[in-house]
Amino acid sequence: MTPEEIKRKRTESVLKEIIPEALATLDDSRINALQVTEVVCSRGRSDAKVYLDKSVLSEAEQREALRQLRLVAGYIQNHCKQSEGWFKAPRFTFEFDEQLEKQSRMEELFRQIAQRKSDEGENDES
């Protein structure tokens, strides 16, 4: 791992802790309780994608939350700069994390496969 990759990973880790703090200071109950699942910074650390847990929101609430997050992105950026003493912070784009949903779907498929195999094994023994 190069020194630049180490710096990027460290920045991602710090942002993953600070962004929920910034969200918690907001008055909007729709977004101040959102969980940050992952932060991915660009190579130069000038941009960062913030992935959020969408399990507690409906489709309409997700769209509204993303709209609100775009409006407060500058505030969150300033909060990160001030709390860490940085000269600049990455520009944030917010997305809902699809990985958790995909992972649970995969686990369900594996459970179904295992169940079918066990059912077929029982039928072969009969």
TAHURA-V270232 format. One record per residue. PSI is psi in degrees with one decimal (none if undefined). Layout:
((PSI) (PSI))
This chain:
((128.2) (161.3) (-35.0) (-40.4) (-37.8) (-44.1) (-41.7) (-44.5) (-39.2) (-43.7) (-44.0) (-43.0) (-44.4) (-44.0) (-36.0) (-25.8) (-38.2) (-38.5) (-43.9) (-33.7) (-43.7) (-41.5) (-36.6) (-23.0) (-11.4) (153.4) (-12.3) (111.8) (-19.4) (-29.2) (-16.4) (-10.8) (7.5) (142.3) (130.4) (120.6) (-30.3) (149.4) (128.0) (116.5) (151.4) (172.6) (-46.0) (3.2) (25.5) (-20.1) (150.9) (133.5) (129.0) (118.5) (132.7) (150.8) (126.6) (6.7) (-24.0) (0.5) (146.4) (174.2) (-47.4) (-40.8) (-35.1) (-45.3) (-43.9) (-40.4) (-42.8) (-38.8) (-45.4) (-39.6) (-37.1) (-36.3) (-33.7) (8.8) (-39.1) (-40.7) (-44.4) (-40.2) (-45.5) (-39.2) (-43.9) (-43.0) (-46.9) (-41.4) (-28.3) (-7.6) (27.7) (153.2) (-38.0) (158.6) (157.4) (154.9) (133.6) (139.0) (138.1) (138.2) (155.1) (139.5) (118.4) (-14.1) (-39.9) (-41.2) (-44.2) (-41.1) (-43.9) (-34.6) (-42.3) (-44.3) (-39.6) (-41.8) (-42.3) (-37.9) (-42.5) (-41.7) (-46.3) (-40.1) (-43.7) (-41.4) (-41.1) (-36.5) (-42.5) (-36.8) (-38.6) (-39.6) (-35.6) (-32.8) (-22.6) (none))
